[in-house]
């Protein structure tokens, strides 16, 4: 197949971009011809080019170039201007697709679907999206499934944001495939506790990901004084940093200066980080699946998560970790204290998590399932 993959947020390399980078490797290993279309230059493009994959930058027009949340706040005049620029942009992308004769277009996010995806459908080229967000987009969610020839969701929780009638009418287009990790990347990795300012006696409770209201670091930080009072060796490790849109949230977080809190910043050595912590804590308000959970399980670490989005599909309560309600501070505190005080329990839950990761979240196996569906789609249209 001649595949075009579309990334709308190339300015960073987070879970979404890492997934696409891994998918590219699997596509190429099977022998498919792959190209990337990006909306801008950035770290993601540099990583793609290291793989020897060509990148075409199809820059957004000014109105569309704004961050997604800003677009939703546009007034009437701004929206009219946006529509005009969007029509011209789609026409430009349609010429791009026709020129390169792609067999299928893979969109890594909603923006890609609403721009490159629309253009591909106008050319008669099938479109695939792997949806990773359980957060509703409002009326835009009504367009996603009719536009996508194949709508893969990263968890069953993601599919629940679509209108019920669409889930019934287009049920043959919706497929649930979990993402995964390369399990061997998390085996036999040396620790990096010293670089995280962790001592041997510390029990490291880590929150890993962008610092934002969605990731909900506030839920853990507000109970830090009581947690450290009852478990003096507990250390909260924050791995990640706020982007430009989360600065206000970051500066209102409680207890950041508490001696039990370690701010580790952004880290690229995730296998070493996961091997250095004792418990992963993921308290997100919205979460499509939580790839970081699978990384922790692959490293044999227990996970405490909220009953939000796809998290309960990954964390088995009482078997690979614990699930709590997002704002139940006492339940969260009780689970944290229990794991802080019981190293054998941490080991038992972590081992169960590793077994679950091996069974359900092997990245290459999952990505081959995605490609198999794409191949069937293209073959059916020939």
C-alpha positions as CSV (number, residue, x, y, z in Angstrom):
1,X,0.0,0.0,0.0
2,X,1.0,3.6,-0.5
3,X,0.0,5.1,2.8
4,X,-0.2,8.8,3.8
5,X,-0.1,9.4,7.6
6,X,-1.3,12.7,8.9
7,X,0.0,14.4,12.1
8,X,-1.6,17.7,13.1
9,X,0.5,18.4,16.2
10,X,4.2,17.9,15.3
11,X,5.4,20.5,17.8
12,X,5.9,17.9,20.5
13,X,6.3,14.2,20.9
14,X,3.7,12.9,23.4
15,X,1.8,9.7,23.4
16,X,-0.1,10.4,20.2
17,X,3.0,11.1,18.3
18,X,4.9,8.2,19.8
19,X,2.2,5.9,18.7
20,X,2.4,7.1,15.1
21,X,6.2,6.8,15.1
22,X,5.9,3.2,16.2
23,X,3.1,2.5,13.6
24,X,5.4,3.9,10.9
25,X,8.1,1.4,11.8
26,X,5.6,-1.5,11.7
27,X,4.2,-0.3,8.3
28,X,7.7,-0.2,6.8
29,X,8.7,-3.5,8.2
30,X,5.8,-5.1,6.4
31,X,6.9,-3.4,3.1
32,X,4.3,-0.7,2.8
33,X,5.3,2.7,1.2
34,X,4.7,5.4,3.8
35,X,4.7,9.2,3.7
36,X,4.0,11.8,6.4
37,X,1.9,15.0,6.0
38,X,2.4,17.4,8.9
39,X,1.0,20.9,9.5
40,X,4.3,22.3,10.6
41,X,7.9,21.5,11.2
42,X,8.9,20.3,14.7
43,X,10.5,17.5,16.8
44,X,8.0,14.9,15.4
45,X,9.1,15.6,11.9
46,X,12.8,15.3,12.9
47,X,12.1,11.9,14.4
48,X,10.2,10.8,11.2
49,X,13.1,11.8,9.0
50,X,15.5,9.8,11.2
51,X,13.4,6.7,10.1
52,X,14.0,7.7,6.4
53,X,10.4,8.6,5.8
54,X,9.6,11.7,3.7
55,X,7.7,14.6,5.3
56,X,5.5,17.1,3.5
57,X,4.6,20.2,5.5
58,X,1.1,21.4,4.6
59,X,0.9,24.5,6.7
60,X,-2.5,25.6,8.1
61,X,-4.0,28.9,7.0
62,X,-3.9,31.5,9.9
63,X,-7.4,30.9,11.3
64,X,-6.9,27.1,11.4
65,X,-3.4,27.3,12.8
66,X,-4.7,28.3,16.3
67,X,-4.6,25.7,19.0
68,X,-7.8,23.6,19.0
69,X,-9.4,25.1,22.1
70,X,-9.0,28.6,20.7
71,X,-10.9,27.7,17.6
72,X,-13.9,26.6,19.7
73,X,-14.0,30.2,21.2
74,X,-14.1,32.0,17.9
75,X,-16.9,34.5,17.3
76,X,-19.2,34.6,14.3
77,X,-17.0,36.7,12.1
78,X,-13.9,34.6,13.0
79,X,-15.8,31.4,12.2
80,X,-16.9,32.7,8.8
81,X,-13.3,33.6,8.0
82,X,-12.2,30.1,9.2
83,X,-14.7,28.4,6.9
84,X,-13.4,30.4,3.9
85,X,-9.8,29.5,4.7
86,X,-10.8,25.8,5.4
87,X,-12.4,25.4,1.9
88,X,-9.3,26.8,0.2
89,X,-7.1,24.6,2.4
90,X,-9.1,21.4,1.6
91,X,-8.8,22.2,-2.1
92,X,-5.1,22.5,-1.8
93,X,-4.9,19.2,0.1
94,X,-7.1,17.5,-2.5
95,X,-4.5,18.4,-5.2
96,X,-1.7,17.1,-3.0
97,X,-3.4,13.7,-2.5
98,X,-4.3,13.3,-6.2
99,X,-0.8,14.0,-7.3
100,X,0.7,11.4,-5.0
101,X,-1.9,8.6,-5.7
102,X,-2.2,7.4,-2.1
103,X,-4.1,4.1,-1.5
104,X,-5.2,5.1,2.0
105,X,-4.9,8.1,4.3
106,X,-4.3,7.5,8.0
107,X,-5.3,10.4,10.3
108,X,-3.8,10.5,13.7
109,X,-6.3,13.0,15.2
110,X,-9.6,14.8,14.5
111,X,-8.0,17.8,12.9
112,X,-6.3,15.6,10.3
113,X,-9.7,13.9,9.6
114,X,-11.5,17.2,9.1
115,X,-8.8,18.5,6.7
116,X,-6.8,15.8,4.9
117,X,-9.5,13.3,5.6
118,X,-12.2,15.4,3.8
119,X,-9.8,16.0,0.9
120,X,-9.0,12.3,0.6
121,X,-12.7,11.4,0.5
122,X,-13.3,14.0,-2.2
123,X,-10.6,12.1,-4.2
124,X,-12.2,8.7,-3.5
125,X,-9.4,7.6,-1.2
126,X,-10.4,5.7,1.9
127,X,-9.6,7.3,5.3
128,X,-8.7,5.7,8.6
129,X,-8.5,7.3,12.0
130,X,-7.3,5.8,15.3
131,X,-9.2,7.8,17.8
132,X,-7.5,8.2,21.2
133,X,-9.6,10.8,23.0
134,X,-12.7,10.1,25.1
135,X,-13.3,13.9,25.5
136,X,-16.3,14.9,23.3
137,X,-15.7,17.4,20.5
138,X,-19.3,18.4,20.5
139,X,-21.0,18.6,17.1
140,X,-17.7,17.6,15.4
141,X,-18.2,14.1,16.7
142,X,-21.2,13.8,14.4
143,X,-19.0,14.1,11.4
144,X,-16.2,11.7,12.4
145,X,-17.7,8.3,11.7
146,X,-19.5,9.3,8.4
147,X,-16.1,10.7,7.2
148,X,-13.9,7.8,8.2
149,X,-14.0,4.7,6.1
150,X,-12.6,2.9,9.1
151,X,-12.9,4.3,12.7
152,X,-10.6,2.6,15.1
153,X,-10.9,3.5,18.8
154,X,-8.2,3.1,21.4
155,X,-10.8,1.9,24.0
156,X,-14.5,1.2,24.3
157,X,-14.8,4.4,26.3
158,X,-13.8,6.5,23.3
159,X,-16.7,5.1,21.2
160,X,-19.2,6.3,23.8
161,X,-18.8,9.9,22.7
162,X,-20.3,9.2,19.3
163,X,-24.1,9.5,18.9
164,X,-25.9,6.3,19.7
165,X,-27.6,6.2,16.3
166,X,-24.2,6.4,14.5
167,X,-22.8,3.6,16.6
168,X,-25.7,1.4,15.4
169,X,-25.8,2.6,11.7
170,X,-22.0,2.5,11.2
171,X,-21.2,-0.4,13.6
172,X,-19.1,-2.1,10.8
173,X,-16.8,0.9,10.7
174,X,-16.0,1.0,14.4
175,X,-13.2,-1.3,15.7
176,X,-11.7,-1.2,19.2
177,X,-7.9,-1.8,19.3
178,X,-5.9,-0.9,22.4
179,X,-2.5,0.7,21.9
180,X,0.5,-1.0,23.4
181,X,4.2,-0.8,24.1
182,X,7.3,-2.6,22.9
183,X,7.6,-4.9,25.9
184,X,11.3,-5.6,25.5
185,X,12.0,-1.9,26.0
186,X,11.0,-2.3,29.6
187,X,12.9,-5.4,30.5
188,X,16.3,-5.4,32.1
189,X,16.6,-1.6,32.2
190,X,18.8,0.0,34.9
191,X,17.3,2.3,37.4
192,X,17.6,6.1,37.2
193,X,16.5,6.9,40.8
194,X,19.5,9.1,41.5
195,X,18.6,11.4,38.6
196,X,15.1,11.6,40.1
197,X,16.5,12.6,43.5
198,X,15.2,9.4,45.0
199,X,16.9,7.6,47.9
200,X,16.9,3.9,48.5
201,X,14.3,4.2,51.3
202,X,11.9,6.4,49.3
203,X,8.7,5.0,47.9
204,X,8.2,6.8,44.6
205,X,4.6,7.6,43.6
206,X,4.8,9.0,40.1
207,X,2.4,11.0,38.0
208,X,3.7,11.0,34.4
209,X,2.4,13.2,31.6
210,X,1.8,16.8,30.7
211,X,0.9,18.9,33.7
212,X,-2.7,20.0,32.9
213,X,-6.2,20.1,34.3
214,X,-7.0,17.0,32.3
215,X,-4.2,15.0,33.9
216,X,-5.4,16.3,37.3
217,X,-2.1,16.5,39.2
218,X,-4.1,18.6,41.8
219,X,-5.9,15.6,43.0
220,X,-2.7,14.0,44.3
221,X,-0.9,17.2,45.4
222,X,-3.7,18.3,47.7
223,X,-3.3,15.2,49.9
224,X,0.5,15.3,50.0
225,X,0.8,16.7,53.6
226,X,-1.4,13.9,55.1
227,X,0.2,11.2,52.9
228,X,3.7,12.1,54.0
229,X,2.6,12.5,57.6
230,X,1.5,8.8,57.6
231,X,4.2,7.6,55.2
232,X,7.3,9.7,55.8
233,X,9.2,7.9,53.0
234,X,6.6,8.6,50.3
235,X,7.7,10.9,47.5
236,X,5.5,12.3,44.8
237,X,7.4,12.4,41.5
238,X,5.9,14.7,38.8
239,X,7.4,13.8,35.4
240,X,6.3,16.2,32.8
241,X,5.8,19.9,32.3
242,X,2.9,22.3,31.5
243,X,2.5,23.6,28.0
244,X,1.8,27.2,27.2
245,X,-2.0,26.6,27.7
246,X,-1.6,25.1,31.2
247,X,0.6,27.6,32.9
248,X,-2.2,29.1,35.0
249,X,-3.2,25.6,36.1
250,X,0.4,24.8,37.0
251,X,0.8,27.9,39.1
252,X,-2.3,27.2,41.1
253,X,-1.3,23.6,42.1
254,X,-1.1,23.1,45.8
255,X,2.0,21.8,47.7
256,X,4.5,22.0,44.8
257,X,7.1,23.3,47.3
258,X,6.4,20.5,49.8
259,X,9.6,18.5,50.6
260,X,7.7,15.3,49.7
261,X,7.2,16.5,46.1
262,X,9.9,16.1,43.4
263,X,9.5,17.9,40.1
264,X,11.4,15.9,37.5
265,X,10.4,17.8,34.4
266,X,10.1,16.3,30.9
267,X,12.0,13.0,30.5
268,X,12.6,11.0,27.3
269,X,14.1,7.9,29.1
270,X,10.7,6.5,30.0
271,X,11.7,2.8,30.5
272,X,14.4,3.9,33.0
273,X,11.9,6.2,34.7
274,X,9.3,3.4,35.0
275,X,11.9,1.1,36.4
276,X,12.8,3.7,39.0
277,X,9.3,4.3,40.5
278,X,7.3,2.1,42.8
279,X,3.7,3.1,41.9
280,X,2.2,4.9,38.9
281,X,-0.7,7.3,39.8
282,X,-3.0,8.4,37.0
283,X,-5.9,10.5,38.1
284,X,-7.0,12.0,34.8
285,X,-10.4,13.6,34.4
286,X,-10.5,12.4,30.7
287,X,-8.3,9.7,29.3
288,X,-8.8,7.7,26.2
289,X,-6.8,4.7,27.4
290,X,-3.6,5.9,29.2
291,X,-0.6,4.5,27.4
292,X,1.5,5.4,30.5
293,X,-0.4,2.8,32.4
294,X,0.7,0.1,29.9
295,X,4.3,1.4,30.2
296,X,4.1,1.0,34.0
297,X,2.6,-2.5,33.8
298,X,5.3,-3.5,31.3
299,X,7.9,-2.4,33.9
300,X,6.1,-4.5,36.6
301,X,4.7,-1.5,38.5
302,X,1.2,-1.3,40.1
303,X,-1.1,1.5,39.1
304,X,-3.7,3.6,40.9
305,X,-6.1,5.2,38.5
306,X,-9.4,6.9,38.3
307,X,-12.6,5.4,37.0
308,X,-12.5,7.7,34.0
309,X,-12.4,7.1,30.2
310,X,-10.5,3.9,29.2
311,X,-8.5,3.6,32.5
312,X,-10.8,0.9,34.0
313,X,-10.3,-1.1,30.8
314,X,-6.6,-1.3,31.4
315,X,-6.3,-1.3,35.2
316,X,-7.9,-4.3,36.9
317,X,-9.0,-3.2,40.3
318,X,-7.4,-5.3,43.0
319,X,-5.4,-7.3,40.5
320,X,-3.0,-4.9,38.7
321,X,-3.6,-1.9,40.9
322,X,-6.6,0.0,42.2
323,X,-9.3,2.2,40.9
324,X,-10.8,5.2,42.7
325,X,-13.3,7.9,42.1
326,X,-11.5,11.1,41.0
327,X,-12.5,13.3,43.9
328,X,-12.6,10.7,46.6
329,X,-9.5,11.9,48.5
330,X,-9.9,9.4,51.3
331,X,-10.1,6.4,49.0
332,X,-7.0,7.6,47.2
333,X,-5.1,8.2,50.4
334,X,-6.0,4.8,51.7
335,X,-4.8,3.0,48.6
336,X,-1.6,5.0,48.5
337,X,-0.8,4.3,52.1
338,X,-1.5,0.6,51.7
339,X,0.9,0.4,48.8
340,X,3.5,2.6,50.5
341,X,3.6,0.3,53.5
342,X,3.5,-3.1,51.6
343,X,6.4,-3.8,49.3
344,X,5.2,-7.4,48.7
345,X,1.8,-6.2,47.6
346,X,3.5,-3.8,45.2
347,X,5.5,-6.7,43.8
348,X,2.4,-8.9,43.4
349,X,0.3,-6.3,41.7
350,X,3.2,-5.3,39.4
351,X,3.8,-8.9,38.3
352,X,0.1,-9.2,37.4
353,X,0.3,-6.0,35.4
354,X,3.3,-7.3,33.5
355,X,1.4,-10.5,32.6
356,X,-1.6,-8.4,31.5
357,X,0.6,-6.2,29.3
358,X,2.1,-9.3,27.6
359,X,-1.3,-10.6,26.9
360,X,-3.2,-7.5,25.8
361,X,-0.8,-4.6,25.1
362,X,2.1,-5.8,22.9
363,X,2.6,-2.9,20.6
364,X,3.7,-4.7,17.5
365,X,0.8,-7.1,17.7
366,X,-1.7,-4.3,18.2
367,X,-0.3,-2.2,15.4
368,X,-0.3,-5.2,13.0
369,X,-4.0,-5.5,13.8
370,X,-4.5,-1.9,12.8
371,X,-2.6,-2.5,9.5
372,X,-4.6,-5.7,8.9
373,X,-7.8,-3.7,8.9
374,X,-6.3,-1.1,6.6
375,X,-5.2,-3.7,4.2
376,X,-8.7,-5.3,4.2
377,X,-10.2,-1.9,3.5
378,X,-8.0,-1.1,0.6
379,X,-8.3,-4.6,-0.9
380,X,-12.1,-4.4,-0.8
381,X,-12.0,-1.2,-2.9
382,X,-9.8,-2.7,-5.6
